[in-house]
Amino acid sequence: MSHNESIIREPLITGENITYSKITADILSPVENKPNKAWWIGFTVAAIFALVWVCAVSYTFWTGIGAWGLNKTVGWAWDITGFVWWVGIGHAGTLISAVLLLFRQNWRNSINRSAEAMTIFAVICAATYVVSHMGRPWLAYWPLPLPNQFGSLWVNFNSPLVWDVFAISTYFSVSLIFWYIGLLPDISTVRDRASGLRRRIYSVMSFGWNGSVKTWQRFEAVSLILAGLATPLVLSVHTIVSMDFATSLEPGWHTTIFPPYFVAGAIFSGFAMVQTLLLVARKVMNWENYITMFHIESMNKIIIVTGSIVGVAYLTELFIAWYSGVEYEQYAFLNRISGPYWWAYWSMMTCNVISPQLFWFKKIRTSIPASWVLSIVVNIGMWFERFVIIVTSLHRDFLPSSWVMFYPSIVDVLVFVGSIGLFFTLFLLFLRVLPGIAIAEVKLLLKTSSDQTKQKLIRDGKVKPEQAEFYRESLTKYDSVSEPEYAKI
């Protein structure tokens, strides 16, 4: 055990007869073999919804955003709600990859690859909303700081919407580079096991990776540098998105609590989406030995923490509205609670504040069906949160003569539902052509954090008897490990 890991730590790799070659074969099975029936069913459904998205967005481009349910008062609605929701979902990937890497949390090794891919695809879905909302998507390059020779004036850098363009593009670029560099060792593994055209394709994708000591040293150094660059982005990106609202004078938006509140909500929804995806993937791809109950429980604990922060933010908003003495601000929150959109507000509170508290119970926190259902509930609640912030603040502003209700059109609904189909289509294709788990990083844990290694240490007498007995007694709380195997020892 090169790192002298404590025997009482829960194993991060379970199962018997786990070898380096078995790890490679298990993780690359979806890439090297024909997809199973479950993958085809999921891909077919996702592709149908992605086709719906193509049709809905094409119709929007052809007819203009008048196809949506927007009106003169509510100029943002489902479009910006979907945009902020997708940006938030993309936060967990960077957090798991960068922040947990800097803190040397080894349990990230099995989930970081899929979380990073999820970030890329979520940001793509968010960007489609921005382009769609422009009205003239063929001029989508105008927010960029291009020289005047391109035919347009430089952008207004005081506009929060321009900040969005820079924040999202930077976040996407760094996340994409971080994700792809982490893939290089595993792509080279696929290359070495492939033949013919596949081998040539993966050879190009691997950028000449040869696995030498110098290559690994550079890989480690670049990974840490990119993690250091990506960590501030976890805070900055959604902070800038929140400033779209906080820098306005709109009641319900004009508040300084938005930046930390939005960041916590983004991590909250991002981890929920990681749970939604990986709980299905580990079953369909037979990855139970590498994504264990410890990983699931750890993510549920983060959901508890971030969900509680979001709940405190909701209560703080209500307190500030009352304490400010500003009648417009007070009415905005009274309207949210008891106005015509009361059902959206209370759906938000139920899904985001009450449901995560169920994870305090270990039986629920370690239940796969309960974790999966609650992760979906959290993401539904986070969509309602963005809807409540945007629509209920706009539909009744300073002028009662401008008050109006917002009703989504069928195109609104199809664009959003279709974007979910696009996201899952991209994710399923990713699982089909690239390793969904970081092979090289999981292999690092085999000699230190696997169940069979701990059994061998106890069997060989390399662990003090009192430590071995303490570990055996503690197995009752480790849902991933079989206690009878240790009882035999």
Secondary structure as UniProt FT lines:
FT   TURN            2..3
FT   TURN            7..8
FT   HELIX           20..32
FT   HELIX           37..63
FT   HELIX           65..67
FT   HELIX           78..89
FT   HELIX           91..94
FT   HELIX           95..99
FT   HELIX           100..102
FT   TURN            103..104
FT   HELIX           106..110
FT   HELIX           112..133
FT   HELIX           137..139
FT   TURN            140..143
FT   HELIX           148..150
FT   TURN            157..158
FT   HELIX           160..193
FT   HELIX           196..205
FT   TURN            206..208
FT   HELIX           213..246
FT   TURN            251..253
FT   TURN            256..257
FT   HELIX           258..284
FT   TURN            285..286
FT   TURN            288..290
FT   HELIX           293..324
FT   HELIX           327..338
FT   TURN            340..341
FT   HELIX           342..349
FT   HELIX           350..354
FT   HELIX           355..360
FT   HELIX           362..365
FT   HELIX           368..394
FT   HELIX           400..402
FT   HELIX           410..433
FT   HELIX           439..443
FT   TURN            444..445
FT   HELIX           446..449
FT   HELIX           451..459
FT   TURN            460..461
FT   HELIX           465..474
FT   HELIX           475..477
FT   TURN            479..480
FT   HELIX           483..488
//
